[in-house]
Amino acid sequence: MGELFAKRTGIGFSLKVVGLAVIAWGIIQGFIFIMTFGGVFSNGIGIGSFLYPIFTYSIYGILIIGFGEVIELLQKIHDQNDPKAQALQSIEDNSVAIANASIPLSIAQEIKDYYSTKNIWADSISPTKTSNVFIIKINGHTEYIELGGLTPKILSEEETTRYFG
C-alpha cells in the first residue's frame, strides 16, 4: 500500500488521495443512510440501501486512483525517454550508497533554514559523492544544493552535470 501512494508526481498523488476520499465518503454516506432510514427499511431493503453507496463510490474511487497511477506511469515513461532525467536518475542512484551516511546536524539545519525562508519544506536531504553538494527532495521534484559560500546555492542542470558528469 505504501508503494501505491509513493509521491512521484504531484497530480498522480493528489488523484490517489482524492480517490481514497471518495471511497471514504461512500462508506460514510452508507452509514448515514442506514442510521437515518434503518427502521423504515427493516425488511432487507436497508442492507441494499447501505451497500449501494459504498459500492458506487468505491468504483468511482478506484477509477480515480487508477487515473493517478496512469499519470505516474506516463511520467515514468517520459523520464525513461528523457536523457536529462536519466542522467539525474543515475546521479541519484549513485548517491544511494552514500545516503546511508549521516548528514551533520549543522548542515541539515542550514539547508532547512534556507528553504524555510522561501516557505518550502524539504522532504529529504541526501549526501552525494561531493562533500558540499546535497540532494534535496521537495514536493515530488529534486534539487541539488551547494553549500560552502555565504548562502546555499541551488545548482542548475549544467552545474549538476559538471559536478557529476
N, C-alpha and C positions, 0 to 999 in steps of 0.2 A: 504494500500500500504506500510506503514511503517513496518508492521509486516512481510510482504513478504520479505523485504530487511533487516530484523534484522540480525546482524552479529553473527551467531552461529559457523560456521566453515569458515575458510579462502577460501577453494576451492569452497564450495557452494556459498558463497557471490560473489566470483570472477566470477563464471559461470553466476550468475544472472546479474552482471554488463555487462559482455560480451554479454549476450542476449539482454539487453537494447541497447547496442551499435550497435548490428546487426540490430535491428528494426529501430533505428535512421538512420543508414546508408542506409537502404532500402528507407526510406522516402526521404532522401537527394538525393539518386540516381534517384528516381522517378521525383523529381523536376528538377534535372539537365537534365534528358532525355526530359521532356516536354518543358523546356526552350530552349534546343538545337534544337529539331526536331518538335516543336509545329506547325509551319507554314506548314511543309511538310505533316503532318498527320491531316489536318483540317477537314477531313470527318468523324471523330468519332473514328478512329483508335488511335488517340493521347491519348484519355482517357484510353483506354485499355493498351496502352504502358506506361502510367503513373501509373496505378493501379497494373500492373503485378509485378514490382519490390517491391512495397510496400507490397502486399500480400505474395509474395515469402519470402522476408526477415522477415516479421512478423512471418510467420510459423516457419522459422529457429530460430528466436529469442525466440519464445515461447517454442520450443523444448529445447533450451539451458537453459532457465530459469527453465523448468521442470526438467532437469538433476540436476541443482543446488538444487532444492527442494528435489529431491530423495536423494542426498548425505546428506543433512541436516537431513532428516527423518531417514536415516540409522544411522547417528551419534547419533541421539536422542534415537533410539532403542538400540544401543550399550551402551550408557550411562545408560539406564534403567537396563540393564543386568549386568553392572559392579558395584560391591559393593563399590569400592573406589569412583567412580563417584557419586554414590548415597549418600555416606557419605558427600562428598564435597558439593553436592547439598543441603543436609539438613542443612549444616552449613550456606550456602548462604541464604537459606530460613529463617533460624532463625535470620540472621543478617538484613533481610529486615526491620523489625520493628525498629531496631537500626539505619538503614541507613538514616532515616529521620532526625536524629540528625546531626548537622553540625560539620564538622571537622575543628579544629583550623587552621588558615592560615599558621602558622609556621610549623605544621605537614605536611600539604599538600605541602608546599614548599620544605620541607626536602625530601619527597618522590619523588617529581618531579625532584629535583636536583640529587638524587641518580640515577634515571633512565636516566636522560639526560647525565650523564657521560658514560652511556652504549649506547647512541644514540637510546633510546627507548622512545616512547611516551605512557604514561599511559592514557587509555581511561576513566577510572573512578576509584575513590578511595572511599571505603565504610568502615565505622567502624564495629567492631564486639563487642561482649559482653566483651571481654578482652580489657582493655583500651589501651594497647600498640601494638595490632595486628590489621592490616588493610587488607582489601581485595582489590587487585589491578587487574583490567581487562586490559589486554594487547593483542591486535591483536587476539581477539577471545578466549584467554585462561585466566585462573585465577591464580594469585599468591597470597600467603599470606606473608606479610612482618611484621617483628617485629622491633619496634623502641625502643630506650632506651639505647642502647650501644653506642659505638663510631661511628659506622656506622650502617645503617639499614641492617637487616639480612633477606634473603628470607628463609622461612620455608620449610622444606622437608615435604613429606606426613606423615611421622611418627611423626614429631613435630606438624603438624597440628592436627592429631588425638589425640595427647597428650593434646593439648590445648582445643579441642572442643569435645573430647570423641568420 
